[in-house]
Amino acid sequence: MLTGAGVALAVLVDGSPTCGSSVIYDGSFTGRTVPGRGVAAEELLRHGIPVFHEGQLHQAAAFLSELEQSERRPG
């Protein structure tokens, strides 16, 4: 299902304190990451928009394909 803005999903770069969907940098400026989500990823999820990271392009494509097929089905 598309949101009111017509957004089906988001693909964001993991690690960023803003965009991370599975890990974010720990803030120590050493390049270390910790499990977590960035603020933009959290906001998108809060609005029902699935979030994938750049390593999940195949999963994102499969999700989008299934979404398109379900929208073409009658009923």
PyMOL commands that set and color helices and strands:
alter all, ss='L'
color gray80, all
select helices_A, chain A and resi 39-46+54-72
alter helices_A, ss='H'
color red, helices_A
select strands_A, chain A and resi 10-12+23-25+33-35+51-53
alter strands_A, ss='S'
color yellow, strands_A
deselect
rebuild
show_as cartoon
